[in-house]
Amino acid sequence: MKDVTGWIQDLTGLHPTLQTKLLTSIIIILILGLLRRILLRVVWKRTEDVQLRYRWQKSITYAAVILGVFGVVRVWFAGIESLATYLGLITAGLAIALKDLVASIAGWLFILSRRPFMLGDRIQIGQHQGDVIDVRVFKFTLMEVGNWIDAEQSTGRIIHIPNSFVLTEVLANYSRGFQFIWSEIPVLVTYESNWEKAKEILMKIAHEHAEHLTKTAEQRIKEASRRFMIFYGTLTPTVYTTVKDSGILLTIRFLTEPRKRRGSEQTMWEAVLREFAKCDDIDF
């Protein structure tokens, strides 16, 4: 063994003590990596639930990384007996040299502790909007919706956002609290049209396609009011009347689920087109 370490020292200039530390560190990393793969295989065999697999993968990975860091640190800093002293030195160095990474870690801890969003939630943070599909130590990932696509449908792009953004940017969550959004469909008819009849038709269509969400929304508001000061006087669909230069604007306002907004609008528009086609006294 001495001959091997001596040969390595002659070849690389590494002291035998340094060689031992390097070898020990590599062994620790390899063992933890092997254990991680074994545990993940066990989980994969026992469940096909995607969310459960994801949580196990994250938990095992975090545990392996933490154990690896402490194991390697113990090897290289065996002379520092006080863990507090070591952590103090590391924290000070990181705060100065890796400010952005430290901010992302702080954002990650905030996400884990306060849960402003979870996997599967639809959120908007700054100018970015999408469904949360992954959360890691330094960043979280969105499946983008909106942008150049109407009605908040998927663009197909994946956006990686630093966790530090949750501490500095405005965050909107579509899936927490109220869990519904208000949507509006503007219908412009001519001044010569029978606008009162048109409004009655629109009101009927709105109630047929959206009123069933009212009771569910009321229940969700009661649940959300335990944490937030959320209240609405009216949750039933309605139609507002506005006078414009080119005609009378009738706006349908109704509740819908965020992911079903485009489908709801399409259903209502088709119903409007069919009903207006039956009326000779209503024109767009």
Backbone as numpy.savetxt, mean C-alpha at the origin, in Angstrom:
# Nx Ny Nz CAx CAy CAz Cx Cy Cz
46.58 -26.90 9.68 45.75 -25.69 9.68 46.62 -24.44 9.68
47.72 -24.49 10.45 48.62 -23.35 10.50 49.25 -23.11 9.14
49.54 -24.25 8.44 50.13 -24.11 7.11 49.16 -23.41 6.15
47.86 -23.77 6.27 46.85 -23.15 5.41 46.72 -21.67 5.70
46.60 -21.32 7.00 46.48 -19.90 7.36 47.73 -19.13 7.00
48.88 -19.78 7.14 50.12 -19.11 6.76 50.19 -18.87 5.27
49.73 -19.86 4.49 49.72 -19.71 3.03 48.76 -18.59 2.61
47.60 -18.54 3.26 46.63 -17.47 2.95 47.19 -16.11 3.33
47.89 -16.07 4.47 48.48 -14.80 4.90 49.53 -14.33 3.90
50.36 -15.27 3.41 51.37 -14.90 2.42 50.73 -14.44 1.11
49.57 -15.07 0.78 48.92 -14.75 -0.49 48.13 -13.45 -0.45
47.42 -13.23 0.66 46.51 -12.07 0.75 46.96 -11.01 1.74
47.84 -11.36 2.63 48.26 -10.41 3.65 47.33 -10.35 4.85
46.34 -11.26 4.93 45.39 -11.27 6.04 45.98 -12.02 7.22
45.89 -11.41 8.40 46.37 -12.04 9.63 45.50 -13.25 9.96
46.06 -14.31 10.55 45.27 -15.50 10.91 44.02 -15.19 11.73
44.14 -14.22 12.64 42.96 -13.85 13.44 41.85 -13.28 12.56
42.23 -12.47 11.59 41.26 -11.89 10.66 40.66 -12.97 9.77
41.49 -13.94 9.39 40.98 -15.06 8.60 39.92 -15.85 9.36
40.19 -16.07 10.64 39.23 -16.82 11.47 37.90 -16.08 11.57
37.97 -14.77 11.74 36.74 -13.98 11.84 35.96 -14.02 10.53
36.68 -13.92 9.40 36.01 -13.97 8.11 35.33 -15.33 7.90
36.05 -16.40 8.22 35.50 -17.74 8.05 34.28 -17.95 8.94
34.38 -17.49 10.19 33.26 -17.64 11.12 32.04 -16.85 10.63
32.27 -15.66 10.12 31.17 -14.83 9.61 30.49 -15.50 8.43
31.30 -16.06 7.53 30.73 -16.75 6.36 29.91 -17.95 6.78
30.42 -18.71 7.76 29.71 -19.89 8.25 28.36 -19.49 8.86
28.35 -18.41 9.66 27.11 -17.93 10.28 26.08 -17.57 9.20
26.55 -16.84 8.18 25.64 -16.41 7.11 25.10 -17.61 6.34
25.97 -18.57 6.03 25.54 -19.75 5.29 24.54 -20.59 6.08
24.80 -20.76 7.39 23.90 -21.56 8.22 22.53 -20.90 8.31
22.52 -19.59 8.54 21.24 -18.88 8.64 20.50 -18.90 7.29
21.24 -18.75 6.20 20.61 -18.83 4.88 20.01 -20.20 4.61
20.73 -21.25 5.02 20.22 -22.61 4.84 18.97 -22.84 5.69
19.01 -22.39 6.95 17.84 -22.53 7.83 16.64 -21.78 7.27
16.89 -20.61 6.71 15.79 -19.83 6.14 15.14 -20.59 4.99
15.94 -21.16 4.10 15.39 -21.90 2.98 14.61 -23.13 3.42
15.13 -23.82 4.43 14.44 -25.02 4.95 13.09 -24.64 5.54
13.07 -23.58 6.36 11.82 -23.15 6.99 10.81 -22.70 5.94
11.27 -21.97 4.92 10.35 -21.52 3.88 9.78 -22.69 3.09
10.58 -23.70 2.85 10.07 -24.89 2.16 9.00 -25.59 2.96
9.20 -25.64 4.29 8.20 -26.26 5.16 6.89 -25.48 5.09
7.01 -24.13 5.15 5.81 -23.29 5.07 5.11 -23.47 3.73
5.88 -23.49 2.64 5.31 -23.63 1.30 4.55 -24.96 1.15
5.05 -26.01 1.80 4.40 -27.31 1.70 3.12 -27.38 2.51
3.05 -26.61 3.60 1.92 -26.72 4.52 0.77 -25.78 4.20
1.02 -24.75 3.39 -0.07 -23.82 3.07 0.10 -23.28 1.66
-1.03 -22.99 1.03 -1.03 -22.34 -0.29 -1.60 -20.93 -0.22
-1.88 -20.47 1.01 -2.39 -19.12 1.21 -1.28 -18.11 0.89
-1.50 -17.26 -0.12 -0.48 -16.33 -0.57 -0.09 -15.35 0.54
-1.08 -14.79 1.23 -0.79 -13.82 2.28 -0.05 -14.46 3.45
-0.45 -15.68 3.83 0.23 -16.38 4.92 1.67 -16.70 4.54
1.88 -17.13 3.31 3.24 -17.39 2.85 4.09 -16.12 2.89
3.49 -15.02 2.45 4.22 -13.75 2.44 4.63 -13.34 3.85
3.69 -13.45 4.81 4.02 -13.05 6.18 5.11 -13.93 6.77
5.03 -15.24 6.52 6.07 -16.14 7.01 7.42 -15.82 6.37
7.40 -15.55 5.07 8.65 -15.23 4.39 9.30 -13.98 4.98
8.50 -12.95 5.22 9.03 -11.72 5.79 9.54 -11.95 7.21
8.77 -12.66 8.03 9.16 -12.88 9.43 10.45 -13.69 9.52
10.55 -14.76 8.72 11.75 -15.60 8.74 12.96 -14.82 8.23
12.75 -14.01 7.18 13.86 -13.23 6.63 14.35 -12.19 7.64
13.43 -11.49 8.29 13.82 -10.50 9.28 14.57 -11.15 10.44
14.07 -12.31 10.91 14.71 -13.01 12.02 16.13 -13.45 11.63
16.28 -13.96 10.39 17.60 -14.40 9.93 18.57 -13.23 9.84
18.09 -12.11 9.33 18.96 -10.93 9.20 19.39 -10.42 10.57
18.45 -10.34 11.50 18.78 -9.84 12.85 19.78 -10.77 13.54
19.53 -12.07 13.48 20.46 -13.03 14.09 21.83 -12.97 13.42
21.82 -12.82 12.08 23.09 -12.74 11.36 23.89 -11.51 11.75
23.19 -10.37 11.86 23.88 -9.13 12.24 24.49 -9.26 13.63
23.72 -9.74 14.58 24.25 -9.86 15.94 25.36 -10.90 16.01
25.21 -12.00 15.23 26.26 -13.02 15.23 27.56 -12.51 14.67
27.49 -11.83 13.54 28.70 -11.29 12.91 29.31 -10.19 13.77
28.44 -9.35 14.33 28.94 -8.28 15.22 29.68 -8.87 16.41
29.14 -9.95 16.96 29.77 -10.60 18.11 31.16 -11.12 17.76
31.29 -11.60 16.51 32.58 -12.13 16.07 33.61 -11.00 15.91
33.19 -9.92 15.29 34.13 -8.85 14.95 34.38 -7.88 16.10
33.41 -7.78 17.00 33.55 -6.83 18.11 33.47 -7.54 19.45
34.18 -8.63 19.54 34.17 -9.41 20.79 34.76 -8.62 21.95
35.61 -7.65 21.63 36.24 -6.87 22.70 35.31 -5.84 23.30
34.21 -5.53 22.60 33.26 -4.56 23.14 32.19 -5.32 23.90
32.28 -5.33 25.19 31.36 -6.13 26.00 30.00 -5.47 26.15
29.99 -4.17 26.12 28.73 -3.48 26.30 28.00 -3.34 24.97
26.86 -4.00 24.84 26.06 -3.90 23.63 25.55 -2.48 23.43
25.24 -1.83 24.54 24.75 -0.45 24.45 25.81 0.47 23.83
27.08 0.25 24.21 28.16 1.05 23.65 28.28 0.84 22.16
28.20 -0.43 21.76 28.30 -0.76 20.34 27.14 -0.15 19.55
25.93 -0.32 20.08 24.77 0.23 19.38 24.85 1.75 19.29
25.38 2.37 20.33 25.53 3.82 20.31 26.49 4.27 19.22
27.60 3.56 19.09 28.57 3.90 18.05 27.98 3.69 16.65
27.30 2.56 16.46 26.71 2.26 15.16 25.63 3.27 14.81
24.78 3.60 15.78 23.68 4.53 15.54 24.20 5.91 15.15
25.24 6.36 15.85 25.81 7.67 15.54 26.40 7.69 14.13
27.09 6.62 13.77 27.67 6.55 12.43 26.61 6.51 11.35
25.57 5.71 11.58 24.51 5.60 10.60 23.76 6.92 10.43
23.52 7.58 11.55 22.76 8.83 11.49 23.46 9.88 10.64
24.79 9.83 10.64 25.55 10.83 9.88 25.73 10.40 8.44
26.17 9.15 8.25 26.54 8.69 6.91 25.36 8.17 6.09
24.34 7.63 6.76 23.25 6.99 6.04 21.91 7.59 6.46
21.81 8.91 6.35 20.61 9.60 6.81 19.35 9.11 6.12
19.40 8.93 4.80 18.22 8.50 4.06 17.81 7.09 4.42
18.81 6.21 4.59 18.50 4.82 4.95 17.91 4.74 6.36
18.45 5.54 7.27 17.92 5.56 8.64 16.48 6.07 8.64
16.20 7.08 7.82 14.83 7.60 7.72 13.89 6.53 7.17
14.37 5.73 6.22 13.54 4.65 5.67 13.28 3.57 6.71
14.28 3.26 7.52 14.09 2.28 8.59 13.08 2.81 9.60
13.18 4.10 9.93 12.21 4.71 10.85 10.80 4.64 10.26
10.69 4.88 8.95 9.40 4.75 8.28 8.88 3.33 8.32
9.78 2.36 8.15 9.39 0.94 8.22 8.85 0.59 9.60
9.54 1.06 10.65 9.06 0.82 12.02 7.70 1.48 12.25
7.52 2.67 11.66 6.23 3.34 11.77 5.13 2.53 11.09
5.44 1.97 9.92 4.46 1.15 9.19 4.09 -0.08 10.00
5.08 -0.72 10.63 4.81 -1.92 11.42 4.03 -1.62 12.69
4.32 -0.50 13.33 3.70 -0.20 14.62 2.34 0.49 14.49
2.23 1.49 13.64 1.00 2.26 13.52 0.07 1.75 12.41
0.61 0.96 11.49 -0.16 0.36 10.40 -1.00 1.39 9.64
-0.37 2.40 9.04 -1.16 3.32 8.20 -1.71 2.63 6.96
-1.08 1.52 6.59 -1.60 0.68 5.51 -1.06 -0.73 5.68
-1.71 -1.68 5.01 -1.28 -3.07 5.04 -1.29 -3.62 3.61
-0.80 -4.83 3.45 -0.80 -5.44 2.13 -2.22 -5.50 1.57
-2.35 -5.13 0.33 -3.65 -5.16 -0.32 -4.41 -3.86 -0.26
-4.00 -2.94 0.63 -4.69 -1.65 0.73 -4.40 -0.80 -0.51
-5.38 -0.01 -0.90 -5.18 0.97 -1.96 -4.89 2.31 -1.31
-3.76 2.90 -1.65 -3.34 4.15 -1.02 -2.88 5.15 -2.07
-2.80 6.40 -1.63 -2.14 7.44 -2.42 -1.16 8.14 -1.51
0.09 8.20 -1.93 1.11 8.88 -1.14 1.84 9.86 -2.06
1.74 11.13 -1.75 2.26 12.14 -2.66 1.49 12.09 -3.96
2.21 11.95 -5.07 1.58 11.88 -6.39 1.37 10.44 -6.85
1.75 9.48 -6.02 1.68 8.07 -6.42 0.47 7.39 -5.79
-0.18 6.56 -6.58 -1.40 5.90 -6.15 -1.37 4.45 -6.62
-1.80 3.52 -5.72 -1.82 2.13 -6.13 -2.15 1.20 -4.98
-2.07 -0.11 -5.26 -2.32 -1.15 -4.27 -1.00 -1.64 -3.69
-0.93 -1.73 -2.38 0.31 -2.15 -1.71 0.51 -3.65 -1.95
1.65 -4.01 -2.55 1.91 -5.43 -2.83 3.16 -5.95 -2.12
3.93 -5.05 -1.48 5.12 -5.52 -0.75 5.58 -4.42 0.19
6.10 -4.84 1.37 6.67 -3.90 2.34 8.00 -4.46 2.80
9.06 -3.70 2.62 10.39 -4.13 3.04 11.00 -3.10 3.97
12.24 -3.37 4.42 12.87 -2.51 5.41 13.09 -1.10 4.88
13.48 -0.98 3.62 13.81 0.33 3.08 12.76 0.91 2.14
11.86 0.07 1.64 10.87 0.58 0.68 9.63 -0.30 0.70
8.54 0.27 0.17 7.34 -0.51 -0.07 6.97 -0.36 -1.54
6.17 -1.28 -2.04 5.91 -1.37 -3.47 4.43 -1.27 -3.75
4.09 -0.48 -4.77 2.70 -0.31 -5.20 2.51 -0.84 -6.61
1.35 -1.46 -6.84 0.89 -1.72 -8.21 0.09 -0.48 -8.61
0.65 0.33 -9.48 0.12 1.66 -9.77 -1.28 1.61 -10.39
-2.12 2.53 -9.96 -3.42 2.74 -10.57 -3.54 4.22 -10.92
-4.48 4.52 -11.82 -4.69 5.92 -12.19 -3.68 6.40 -13.20
-3.03 7.54 -12.88 -2.08 8.19 -13.77 -2.76 8.49 -15.11
-2.34 7.87 -16.21 -2.98 8.14 -17.51 -4.21 7.26 -17.75
-4.50 6.33 -16.79 -5.64 5.45 -16.91 -6.81 6.03 -16.11
-7.98 6.11 -16.72 -9.14 6.69 -16.06 -9.68 5.76 -14.98
-10.41 6.38 -14.02 -11.17 5.66 -12.98 -10.31 4.76 -12.12
-9.06 5.13 -11.94 -8.18 4.45 -10.97 -8.01 2.97 -11.24
-7.90 2.60 -12.50 -7.58 1.22 -12.82 -6.07 1.06 -12.99
-5.61 -0.19 -12.94 -4.18 -0.47 -12.95 -3.52 -0.03 -14.24
-2.30 0.53 -14.11 -1.49 0.89 -15.27 -0.56 -0.24 -15.67
-0.35 -1.20 -14.75 0.59 -2.29 -15.01 1.99 -2.01 -14.51
2.24 -0.78 -14.06 3.57 -0.44 -13.56 3.69 -0.74 -12.08
4.90 -1.11 -11.64 5.20 -1.30 -10.22 6.07 -0.14 -9.76
5.66 0.50 -8.66 6.38 1.66 -8.14 7.01 1.31 -6.80
8.31 1.57 -6.65 9.02 1.35 -5.40 9.20 2.70 -4.70
8.70 2.81 -3.47 8.71 4.08 -2.74 9.48 3.91 -1.43
10.43 4.79 -1.13 11.15 4.70 0.15 10.19 4.83 1.33
10.45 4.05 2.38 9.59 4.10 3.56 9.59 5.46 4.24
10.64 6.24 4.01 10.70 7.56 4.63 9.58 8.47 4.16
8.96 8.15 3.02 7.87 8.98 2.50 6.66 9.00 3.43
6.45 7.92 4.21 5.28 7.89 5.10 5.42 8.93 6.22
6.64 9.42 6.44 6.88 10.42 7.48 6.86 11.84 6.94
6.97 11.98 5.62 7.09 13.32 5.04 6.00 13.68 4.03
5.32 12.66 3.46 4.31 12.91 2.45 2.90 12.65 3.01
1.93 13.29 2.39 0.53 13.06 2.76 0.11 11.67 2.26
-0.48 10.88 3.16 -0.87 9.51 2.84 -2.39 9.37 2.93
-3.01 8.90 1.86 -4.45 8.64 1.84 -4.68 7.15 1.67
-5.52 6.57 2.53 -5.81 5.14 2.47 -7.27 4.94 2.08
-7.50 4.26 0.96 -8.84 4.00 0.48 -9.50 2.84 1.21
-8.70 1.98 1.82 -9.21 0.71 2.35 -9.42 0.72 3.85
-9.08 1.79 4.54 -9.22 1.85 5.99 -10.28 2.86 6.37
-10.88 2.68 7.52 -11.88 3.62 7.99 -13.19 3.46 7.25
-13.53 4.43 6.40 -14.81 4.45 5.71 -14.92 3.33 4.67
-13.84 3.08 3.91 -13.73 2.00 2.92 -14.59 2.19 1.68
-15.21 3.33 1.53 -15.94 3.67 0.32 -15.48 5.04 -0.16
-15.70 5.32 -1.44 -15.40 6.66 -1.95 -16.65 7.19 -2.66
-16.75 8.52 -2.70 -17.82 9.17 -3.43 -17.40 9.33 -4.88
-18.28 9.00 -5.79 -18.01 9.18 -7.21 -19.14 10.01 -7.82
-18.84 10.75 -8.87 -19.84 11.60 -9.51 -19.83 11.40 -11.02
-21.02 11.40 -11.59 -21.19 11.29 -13.04 -21.94 12.54 -13.52
-21.28 13.42 -14.26 -21.95 14.63 -14.77 -22.69 14.33 -16.08
-23.96 14.68 -16.13 -24.78 14.47 -17.33 -25.31 15.84 -17.77
-24.87 16.29 -18.93 -25.26 17.61 -19.42 -26.37 17.48 -20.46
-27.53 18.11 -20.18 -28.65 18.10 -21.12 -28.89 19.52 -21.62
-29.55 19.65 -22.76 -29.81 20.96 -23.36 -30.88 21.71 -22.57
-30.92 23.04 -22.78 -31.93 23.88 -22.12 -33.34 23.50 -22.60
-33.46 23.00 -23.82 -34.76 22.64 -24.36 -35.27 21.31 -23.81
-34.40 20.56 -23.13 -34.79 19.25 -22.60 -35.68 19.40 -21.37
-36.45 18.37 -21.11 -37.25 18.31 -19.88 -36.32 17.87 -18.76
-35.63 18.85 -18.16 -34.59 18.52 -17.19 -35.15 17.87 -15.93
-36.39 18.21 -15.55 -36.97 17.60 -14.35 -37.20 16.10 -14.58
-37.67 15.77 -15.76 -37.86 14.35 -16.10 -36.50 13.64 -16.14
-35.51 14.31 -16.72 -34.17 13.72 -16.79 -33.62 13.49 -15.39
-33.87 14.43 -14.49 -33.37 14.28 -13.12 -34.06 13.11 -12.43
-35.34 12.94 -12.65 -36.05 11.80 -12.06 -35.48 10.47 -12.57
-35.19 10.42 -13.86 -34.60 9.20 -14.43 -33.24 8.91 -13.82
-32.41 9.95 -13.69 -31.08 9.77 -13.11 -31.16 9.35 -11.65
-32.10 9.92 -10.91 -32.26 9.56 -9.51 -32.66 8.09 -9.38
-33.57 7.66 -10.25 -34.01 6.26 -10.23 -32.84 5.32 -10.52
-32.04 5.67 -11.53 -30.89 4.84 -11.89 -29.88 4.78 -10.74
-29.63 5.92 -10.12 -28.67 5.97 -9.01 -29.12 5.08 -7.85
-30.39 5.13 -7.53 -30.90 4.30 -6.42 -30.88 2.82 -6.78
-31.15 2.50 -8.03 -31.14 1.09 -8.43 -29.76 0.48 -8.35
-28.73 1.26 -8.65 -27.39 0.69 -8.76 -26.47 1.00 -7.58
-26.84 1.92 -6.72 -25.92 2.30 -5.64 -26.53 2.32 -4.25
-27.85 2.30 -4.15 -28.47 2.44 -2.83 -28.17 1.24 -1.92
-27.88 0.06 -2.52 -27.63 -1.13 -1.72 -26.38 -0.99 -0.85
-25.50 -0.02 -1.17 -24.28 0.19 -0.37 -24.52 1.05 0.85
-25.68 1.69 0.93 -25.92 2.66 2.00 -25.85 2.02 3.38
-26.54 0.90 3.58 -26.54 0.25 4.89 -25.15 -0.22 5.28
-24.44 -0.79 4.31 -23.07 -1.23 4.60 -22.19 -0.05 4.97
-22.34 1.07 4.25 -21.55 2.26 4.54 -21.86 2.81 5.92
-23.14 2.80 6.31 -23.51 3.29 7.64 -22.84 2.45 8.72
-22.80 1.13 8.51 -22.15 0.26 9.48 -20.66 0.52 9.56
-20.04 0.74 8.40 -18.60 1.02 8.37 -18.28 2.35 9.06
-19.18 3.31 8.90 -18.95 4.60 9.56 -19.01 4.45 11.07
-19.95 3.65 11.56 -20.04 3.41 13.01 -18.76 2.77 13.52
-18.22 1.83 12.76 -16.98 1.17 13.17 -15.81 2.14 13.12
-15.75 2.94 12.07 -14.64 3.89 11.92 -14.70 5.02 12.93
-15.91 5.37 13.38 -16.06 6.48 14.32 -15.43 6.18 15.68
-15.12 4.93 15.94 -14.42 4.59 17.18 -13.00 5.12 17.18
-12.42 5.30 15.98 -11.05 5.79 15.87 -10.97 7.19 15.28
-11.91 7.52 14.38 -11.86 8.81 13.70 -13.19 9.53 13.85
-13.15 10.85 13.75 -14.37 11.64 13.83 -14.99 11.72 12.42
-15.59 10.59 12.00 -16.20 10.49 10.68 -17.71 10.50 10.83
-18.37 11.36 10.10 -19.82 11.35 10.11 -20.34 11.94 8.80
-21.45 11.42 8.34 -22.12 11.92 7.13 -23.60 12.05 7.44
-24.21 13.15 6.95 -25.63 13.32 7.16 -26.45 12.45 6.22
-25.98 12.33 4.97 -26.70 11.55 3.95 -25.73 10.67 3.19
-26.09 9.39 3.07 -25.27 8.44 2.34 -25.98 7.90 1.10
-27.24 8.23 0.95 -28.00 7.73 -0.20 -27.59 8.49 -1.46
-27.71 7.87 -2.63 -27.37 8.55 -3.89 -28.26 9.76 -4.11
-27.74 10.74 -4.80 -28.52 11.94 -5.09 -28.11 12.52 -6.43
-28.87 13.49 -6.92 -28.57 14.15 -8.18 -28.62 15.66 -7.95
-27.55 16.36 -8.31 -27.48 17.81 -8.13 -27.70 18.52 -9.47
-28.31 19.69 -9.39 -28.63 20.46 -10.59 -27.77 21.73 -10.64
-27.13 21.96 -11.78 -26.31 23.15 -11.97 -26.56 23.71 -13.37
-26.60 25.03 -13.47 -26.79 25.68 -14.77 -25.42 26.04 -15.35
-25.18 25.59 -16.59 -23.94 25.89 -17.30 -24.25 26.69 -18.56
-23.21 27.22 -19.20 -23.40 28.02 -20.43 -24.04 27.20 -21.54
-23.69 25.92 -21.62 -24.15 25.10 -22.74 -25.34 24.21 -22.41
-25.85 24.28 -21.17 -27.00 23.45 -20.81 -27.15 23.30 -19.32
-27.95 22.33 -18.94 -28.20 22.06 -17.53 -27.43 20.80 -17.13
-26.59 20.96 -16.14 -25.73 19.86 -15.68 -26.40 19.14 -14.51
-26.66 17.86 -14.70 -27.22 17.01 -13.65 -26.13 16.03 -13.21
-25.72 16.13 -11.97 -24.58 15.33 -11.48 -25.07 14.26 -10.52
-24.84 13.01 -10.89 -25.18 11.88 -10.02 -24.03 11.70 -9.02
-24.36 11.70 -7.74 -23.36 11.48 -6.70 -23.74 10.21 -5.94
-22.79 9.27 -5.83 -23.12 7.98 -5.23 -21.86 7.37 -4.60
-22.09 6.43 -3.70 -21.00 5.70 -3.06 -20.61 4.49 -3.90
-19.33 4.18 -3.90 -18.87 2.98 -4.58 -17.60 2.48 -3.91
-17.26 1.25 -4.16 -16.00 0.70 -3.66 -14.88 1.15 -4.59
-13.69 1.47 -4.03 -12.61 2.03 -4.86 -12.28 1.21 -6.09
-12.21 -0.11 -5.94 -11.82 -0.97 -7.06 -12.95 -1.21 -8.06
-14.17 -0.76 -7.73 -15.31 -1.00 -8.62 -15.84 0.30 -9.22
-15.07 1.36 -9.10 -15.54 2.66 -9.55 -15.84 2.68 -11.04
-14.92 2.18 -11.85 -15.12 2.24 -13.30 -16.30 1.37 -13.72
-16.43 0.19 -13.11 -17.54 -0.68 -13.44 -18.88 -0.07 -13.08
-18.92 0.61 -11.92 -20.15 1.26 -11.49 -20.54 2.39 -12.44
-19.55 3.18 -12.84 -19.83 4.28 -13.77 -20.32 3.75 -15.12
-19.69 2.68 -15.60 -20.12 2.11 -16.86 -21.57 1.62 -16.80
-21.91 0.92 -15.70 -23.27 0.41 -15.55 -24.29 1.54 -15.56
-23.98 2.62 -14.84 -24.91 3.74 -14.78 -25.02 4.47 -16.11
-23.87 4.67 -16.77 -23.92 5.36 -18.06 -24.74 4.58 -19.09
-24.58 3.26 -19.11 -25.36 2.45 -20.04 -26.86 2.55 -19.75
-27.20 2.58 -18.44 -28.61 2.73 -18.07 -29.13 4.11 -18.49
-28.31 5.15 -18.31 -28.70 6.50 -18.71 -28.94 6.56 -20.22
-28.04 6.00 -20.99 -28.18 6.02 -22.46 -29.44 5.30 -22.91
-29.73 4.17 -22.29 -30.93 3.42 -22.67 -32.21 4.18 -22.33
-32.24 4.78 -21.13 -33.44 5.49 -20.70 -33.65 6.78 -21.48
-32.59 7.53 -21.72 -32.72 8.78 -22.47 -33.11 8.52 -23.92
-32.70 7.36 -24.47 -33.06 7.05 -25.85 -34.56 6.86 -26.02
-35.24 6.55 -24.92 -36.69 6.36 -24.97 -37.45 7.68 -24.90
-36.76 8.78 -24.59 -37.42 10.08 -24.37 -37.09 11.04 -25.50
-38.11 11.51 -26.17 -37.91 12.48 -27.27 -37.68 13.89 -26.75
-38.02 14.11 -25.47 -37.91 15.47 -24.93 -36.64 15.66 -24.07
-35.69 14.74 -24.20 -34.40 14.86 -23.48 -33.27 14.68 -24.46
-32.37 15.67 -24.54 -31.21 15.60 -25.43 -29.94 15.98 -24.66
-28.86 15.28 -25.00 -27.56 15.61 -24.41 -27.06 16.93 -24.97
